[in-house]
Amino acid sequence: MKETTFVPPIKIQGIKTKLVPQIKRNVIINKDTVWYEPFMGSGVVGFNVMPQNAVFADINPHIIAFYNQINNGTISAGIVRQFLEQEGKKLEEGDDKYYYEVRERFNAHHNPLDFLFLNRSCFNGMIRFNKNYEFNVPYGHKPYRFSKAYITKIVNQVYHLENLLKTHSWTFLCQPFEDTIKMAQKNDFIYCDPPYIGRHVDYYDSWDEKSEIALHDALTNSKAKFMLSTWHHNKYRVNKYIDDVWDGCFAVTQEHFYHVGAKEENRNPVVEALLTNYSITGNKDEVSIVNEQLTFDTIFSAT
Ligand SMILES: C[S@@+](CC[C@H](N)C(=O)[O-])C[C@H]1O[C@@H](n2cnc3c(N)ncnc32)[C@H](O)[C@@H]1O
């Protein structure tokens, strides 16, 4: 039977919706485990793994503010419906002029509902901030973006999240990954999906070799189990950091397509990898496994 994946209300480049089934199958958690997700982005991974206890964190304060407002009831499904109906109508009338008015308003006041509006009407559902930490994604040129059906879809996403938050103990923190990883204890699980080196230009999302090494050190100093999402190779190159930095981790790879991205290289198929500090199959010599839905090409110990 096909598993359904809950898609959260916030979109982000590099969203891991398609990898959720594989990640879910390969994490090791129990009812006492605290799930730490230092690079939550949209939150799609943890929201679908649904651990009882979780800390979701990100350096981007707007993502965290949005989820905190759902958590404390400031934002509800009803409020989102009312807001998007009202703002959607203004977008229909004002088109690009209105989009840029809301963008300016958001950059001045940081209202999480404006963030949602921009995220769902901008070009390709991207999140990108300039060096002054201003949201700078251009308009998606769809004045009728907020149709009845589209609003209902977003409202249902918020409603689902509201219900999850009522029955789970989840916290949202705006902090650098080092602080989140430090919080994890032995029985806990850390899932990391950092920006990929050189792929995106966003001032909340910059990543270089120093960051990759700092992440490696933080994770290997932790007593918790961890899983890291990274890319393995594309048509042009292999990810040298898997051997250079993540040497000694276990890895599974899977083909995953990126549809987002204006740059041609970002639209090429990328083979994704999941790196862990535990053996996923329990058998280091195993070279390939086939899951019900998708194929993991290889299982190997990255040495
Ligand atoms: C690839 S996205 C995560 C996508 C997420 N797994 C999903 O499926 O939606 C990377 C996230 O890391 C965050 N980030 C970048 N640098 C960070 C840092 N130093 N500490 C914490 N978060 C960071 C970005 O703001 C971004 O939301």
The ligand as a Tripos MOL2 file, in Angstrom:
@<TRIPOS>MOLECULE
LIG
   27    29     1     0     0
SMALL
NO_CHARGES

@<TRIPOS>ATOM
      1 C1         17.9230   21.9540    3.0120 C.3       1 LIG1
      2 S1         17.0380   22.9630    4.1410 S.3       1 LIG1
      3 C2         16.2060   21.7610    5.1280 C.3       1 LIG1
      4 C3         15.0520   21.1830    4.3890 C.3       1 LIG1
      5 C4         14.1470   20.2970    5.2290 C.3       1 LIG1
      6 N1         14.7750   19.0450    5.5930 N.3       1 LIG1
      7 C5         12.8820   20.0190    4.4450 C.2       1 LIG1
      8 O1         12.7170   18.8940    3.9480 O.co2     1 LIG1
      9 O2         12.0680   20.9240    4.3120 O.co2     1 LIG1
     10 C6         18.3030   23.5610    5.1890 C.3       1 LIG1
     11 C7         17.8110   24.4330    6.3500 C.3       1 LIG1
     12 O3         18.9420   24.6940    7.1850 O.3       1 LIG1
     13 C8         18.8250   25.9960    7.7200 C.3       1 LIG1
     14 N2         20.1820   26.4110    8.1450 N.ar      1 LIG1
     15 C9         21.1930   26.8440    7.3530 C.ar      1 LIG1
     16 N3         22.3060   27.0680    8.0970 N.ar      1 LIG1
     17 C10        21.9880   26.7400    9.3820 C.ar      1 LIG1
     18 C11        22.7210   26.7270   10.6090 C.ar      1 LIG1
     19 N4         23.9960   27.1210   10.6430 N.pl3     1 LIG1
     20 N5         22.0960   26.2990   11.7320 N.ar      1 LIG1
     21 C12        20.7870   25.9200   11.6850 C.ar      1 LIG1
     22 N6         20.0390   25.9170   10.5510 N.ar      1 LIG1
     23 C13        20.6320   26.3050    9.4100 C.ar      1 LIG1
     24 C14        18.2200   26.8270    6.5990 C.3       1 LIG1
     25 O4         17.5590   27.9670    7.0900 O.3       1 LIG1
     26 C15        17.2690   25.8000    5.9540 C.3       1 LIG1
     27 O5         15.9590   25.9410    6.4760 O.3       1 LIG1
@<TRIPOS>BOND
     1     1     2 1
     2     2     3 1
     3     2    10 1
     4     3     4 1
     5     4     5 1
     6     5     6 1
     7     5     7 1
     8     7     8 2
     9     7     9 1
    10    10    11 1
    11    11    12 1
    12    11    26 1
    13    12    13 1
    14    13    14 1
    15    13    24 1
    16    14    15 ar
    17    14    23 ar
    18    15    16 ar
    19    16    17 ar
    20    17    18 ar
    21    17    23 ar
    22    18    19 1
    23    18    20 ar
    24    20    21 ar
    25    21    22 ar
    26    22    23 ar
    27    24    25 1
    28    24    26 1
    29    26    27 1
@<TRIPOS>SUBSTRUCTURE
     1 LIG1         1 GROUP 0 **** ****
